[in-house]
Amino acid sequence: MNTTALFKHNYNSTAHVVVNQGGTSSGKTYAIEQVLFTLAVKEKLIITIVGQDIPNLKSGAMRDAAAIHTSSKALQRVIKSFNKTDRIYEFVNGSVIEFKSYANAQDAKSGKRDYLFVNEANGIEWDVYTELALRTRKRIFIDYNPNSGFWVHEKLLGRPGVEIFITDHRHNPFLEDTVRYKIESLKNEDEELWKVYARGLTGRITGLVFSNWHICEVIPADAKLLAAGLDFGFTNDETGCILVYKQSGELWVDEVLYETGLTNADISKKLSAAGVKKSIQIIADSAEPKSIEELKRLGWQVTGAKKGADSVNHSIDILKRYKINVTRSSVNLRKELGKYKWKTDKSGNTINQPIDACNHLIDPLRYVALNKLKVYSVKQNNSKLPYTQPQPTGRGVFEEFVGLS
């Protein structure tokens, strides 16, 4: 396997708890899983990889594990099978690597293991981690993007037997330059986001644009489909598509597509493969008339978003008047909603303009709002005024930078 310095540090660590705090694309999840595969080959082990939920695992840790498996013929020879239903790799020596998610602490009491990997730990509750840790015999690996301080900073760091590695994309020699550029360009949009995702330092992301969204399991059967929203991307930016429904005065949103490098012909094929019917109206970025016309010629009902003066803030105002239900499987949309924030001035004060980043699925949602949703006045319906979420205090923020040699 091609490995990085982060693999070496995790593999050679003798700490009981190995914490990997890092920016995006630092390779921390990939490196930890390479370590776990290597350990599973050497001796018979039970290894559990835990995520916030199964969709998060499928889009992250499980995808990385599949890439590690398929890229190594030697590894393929020692893995007997992969059970997709139970999400378990079985090795010829009896080792097992399982992917799990736990609803609560009681649920986490089931099963024991030799190694535990808590992936994206800031999405997992402390009491769930505690039950899992108590039932882990050898070592625990943890990774996360440090959006803000949480239980790792408050309860683990600085204690005996806990080691931390802080990394960012510069520690990953296999990353494409286009991705590096995209990460570094966050500095032009928001210093705090750049600090978290480009340097792996603990931040305090405040001033999020949307706080009126919630996770749902499924779209109600009687929800009315308003339209699909589509944002065009290519090399540096993802093409994003969502389906937006309405029921009982609430919005229901499901992610359909989120991928770079797609031509318009590719988009057409991907939408069809995802089950999107050509009869569905698609509201797309009106700044791409050529792409809209090409999709029309491929049989899609595409309309440009009704943009105008201050249409970004106008569409945000519309959306904040609704409760927005996001399906659990919409992993990338959920991540964008957790990063999409208002810009700040040089004094750190919030200004009435959102960052132009983390929005390749949020923009399609705005397009649908512009074309399909009515604006309610304050007098007509006060209950639809936006809810302002209290800002976090930042207690327990860990600011020390620990680099890798």
N, C-alpha and C positions, 0 to 999 in steps of 0.2 A: 504494500500500500504506500502511496505517496503521503507523507505526513509532514506536519509543521512542528515548530518548536513547542507549540501548545500541547501537541500529543505527548512529546517527551516529558514536559513538566507534569502533566496529569498522570502519565504512566509511572513516573519515578516518585511521585509524592507518597510519603508515608503517613500523612495526616489522616485522621478518621473521616473528616469532612473537608472536601476539596471544593472551594467556591470559585466559579468562573464568572466573573462580572465582565461584560463586554459590550462593545458597540455592535451595530448591525454588520453582518458579513465578516466578523472576526474569525469565524470557523470554529467557535467553541463547541457547539453541539456536535459537529462532524468529528472533531478531534476526540471528544469524550466517547462517542460511539465507537470510534476506531480502537480506543483503549479497551472498551468493554468486549468487543469482538475478539481482540487479542487475548484477553484474560479468559474468555470462554473456551478458546482453543486449547489453552495450556492445561486447564483442569476442569473437572466437572463442577459447574456452578449454576446457581439460580440468580438471574439478573433481572431486575424490574426497572423499566423506564416509565416514569409517571408524567402525565401532562394534565393541564387544566381540564381538557375534554378530548374526546376522540377526534373531532375535526382538527383541532390544533395539532395533535400528534400526527395525523395523516399529512397535513400540509408542511410539517417541519421535521420532527425527529424520525418518523417512519420513512419519509422520503429520503432523508440523508442515509438511513440504514440501508434502504434498497440500493442507493447509489454505491455505497461501500461494498455491499454484497456483489453486485453485478460487475464491479470494476476489478475484482480480484478472483482469478481462477483458483488460486490456492484456497481462498476462503470458501469458494463454492464446493470444493472437494470435501470440506470438513463440516459443512452444514447439510443435514439430512433433508430438512424440509422447512417451508414457511407456511404456517396455517393462517390464511388471510382472515378467516372468521374470528379466530381467537387472538390473532395478532401475536403469534409466537414463532420464533426461530428455534428449531431443534437441531442440535449438533450431534455428530456421530459418537462423541464421547459422553453424551448424556446431558451436556450443558443446555440451558434454556435461557433465551432472552425474550421477555414478555413486555408488551406495551399496555399500560393500564391507566385508567382514570377512576377517581373515587369521589362519590357524591358527598361524603362527610367523614368525620373521624371514626364513627362506628364502622363504616364500610371499609376503612383503611386498616382495620384490625385483622382482616383476613389475610393469611399467607405470610410466610417468612422468606428471606432471601439472603444471598451473600453480598451482593452489591446493589445499590440503589442509585438511580440517576433521576433527579427532579428537574425536569426540563421546563424552562420559563417559570421559575419558582414564584415570581411575584403574582402569578395567577392562581396559586394554591394556598389554602389557609394553613396557619401555623399548627392548629390542632391535628390536621390531616398529616402534615409533615412529621409531627411528633410521634404519631402512631406508627408511621412507616419506618422512622428512624429507630424506634425501639425494637423493631423486628428485622433489622439489618445487621448481619454478623460482621462483615469485614469493612466496607468503605462506602461512603456516600459522596456522590458528585452532584453539584448544583450549578445551574447556569441561568442567566437572565440578562435582559437589557435594563440598566439602572434608571428607569424613568423617575423614580423617587425612592426614598428610604422605605424599607419594609422590614419584616421579621428577621431576615438574614442580617441586616445591619444592626438591629436592636438586640438580637438574642444570640447570634453566632459569632460574628466577627470580633476578634480580639480574645476569644476564649481558647484555652489549651486544646490542641488537637484539631484546630481549624486553620486551613491555609487558603489564601486568596490569590488568584491571578486576575489582573485587570488588563484587558486587551482591546484592540480595535482593528479595523480593516487593514492597517499597516502590518499587522502580524500574520496576515494571510497571503502568502506569496502566489497563490493560485487564482486570486480574484482578478476579474477583467478590469481594465483601466476605465471603461465606461461606468462601471458600478462605483469605482473609487471617486470618480468625478461627481457622480450624483450624490454620494454621501457627503463629500466635502462641500458641495454647493449648498448644503443646509445652512452653512454659516451666513449666507447671503439672506436667508429667510428668517432664521431664528437662532440666536446664540445658544439658548438652552437646549434646543433639539440637537444642535451640532455637538454640544458638549456630551450629551447622552449617547447619540448614535454614531458620531464620528470619533469620539475619544474614549468612550466606555466609562465615563465618570458619572457618579451619582448626581442626578439633577432633581429638579422639582418642577415638573411640567404643570403649569397653571394656565388659566385663561383659555381652557378648551372651548371651542365654538359650540359644540353640542353636548348637552348633559341630559337631554330628553329622550335618550334611546335605551332600549332594554333588549335582552336576549330572549328569543322565543325558540321553541323547538320546531314548529311547523307553521305554515301559512294556513289560516282557517279556510275550510272548504268553501264557505260562502263569501270570502273576500273577493272584491271586484278588482280585476287587473286593470290598472290605469295605463301603463305603458312600460316599455323597457327603456333604460337610459344607457347611452353609449358614449364613451370617451376614447378618442383615438390616441394611440401611442406607437412607438416602434423600438428604437435602439435603447434609449435611456429611460423611457417611460412606459409603463404598462398600459395596454389596452384594457379598459374596464367596462363591464356590462352588468347591470342589475335589473331585476324585475321589481316593479313597485305596485303594491296592491293597497286597497283602502277598504276598511270595514269599521263600522260603528265610530266614525270620526277619528280612527287611528290609521297609521301607515304600517304596512308590513313589507319588508324588503328582503330579497333573496339574491345573493351573489351568483352570477352566471359565468363570468369570464374575468381573468386577471392574469395577463401574460404579456411579455415583451416579444419583439421581433415578428409581429403578425402583419402580413399584408392584408388588404381588404378581402382577397379571395380566402385567406386563412381565417379571417374573422367570420366569414359566411359559413365555412365548414365547421368551425368551432361552435357557433350558435346553433346550427342544425344538430350537431352531435350532443349538445346540451339539452335538446328537446324544445328549443324556442321555435315556434311556428312562424312562418313567413307572413301570416296574416296579422301578427301582433305589431302594433305601432311602436317604432323605435324613435326616441328623441335623442339626437346626437349633437355633438359640438358643431355649431353653425359656422365656426371658423375653418371647417374642413369641407367646403362644398364639393371638391373633387371626390373625396372619399364617400360622401353621402351619395353622389350620383353613381359611383361605381357599385355601391351596395344596392341601389335602386335597380340597376341593370341586371343585378344578380337575383332580383325578385323580392327584395326586402322593402317594407313600408317604412322608409326612413324620413324623418322631418328634422330640420334644424331647430335648435332651442331658440326661443324668443328672447334674445339678448337685447339689452338696452343700457341706458345710463345707470350705473350702479346696480346692474342685474345680479352681481354676486351677492351683495348685501340684501338685496330684495328677496332673492331665493332663499337665503339663510333665514330671513325673517319669516317667510312662509313656513319653512320646515320646523322652526322652533315653536310654532303654534300647534303642532301635532305630537302625540306620543308616537315614537318610531320604534317598531318592533323588528329586530334584526335576527334572522335565523342563526342558530348556533353554527351551522355549516359555513356561514359567510365570514370566514376567518379573516380575510384581508380587509374587508369592510370594517370589521370590528377593530382591527389594528389601526386603520386610518382614523376612525372616530376617536381613538385614544391618543392621537398625535395632532390632529387638526386643531389649530389654536389661532387666537388673534395675534397679530404682530405687536411688537413693543417698540417704543422709541428709545433714544439713547439713554434716557433716564430710567428705563425699565417699565414705563407706564404703558398700559394696553391702549392700542389705537383701534379704531373701528374698521379694520381691514384684516382679513384672514391671510395666513401664509399661503404662498403658491407652491405648496408641497403636500405630500400625503393626501392627495385628493383625486386619485384616478378612479375611485368608485364613489366618492362624495360628489364630484362634479356631475356624473350622470344622474345622481339623486337630485341635484339642483336643477338639471335640465328638465326633468319630469315635473318638478315643482313649478317651474316657470310656465310650462305649457299646459299643465293638467290640474293644478290646484288653485282654488279660490283663496283670496286674501280676506280674512275675517277682521272686521273692525273691532276695537276694544269694547265699544258699546254693545255690539252684537253678542260677543261671547268672551267674557273675561277669563273663563276657564282655560282658554287656549293661549294665554300669554306664556312666554317662555319662562321656564324655571331656572333660576340661577343657582348653581351648585356651590356650596361653601368651598373655599379654597383650602387645600391642605396646609398644615402648619410647617411641614418639612422636618418635624422632630426625628431625630436619629439619622439625619443625612450623613453619609460617610464620604468625605471629600478627598481622602488621601489617594494619590495615584501610585499604583504598584505595577511597574512595567515588567516585561519579560526580557531577560538578557539573550 
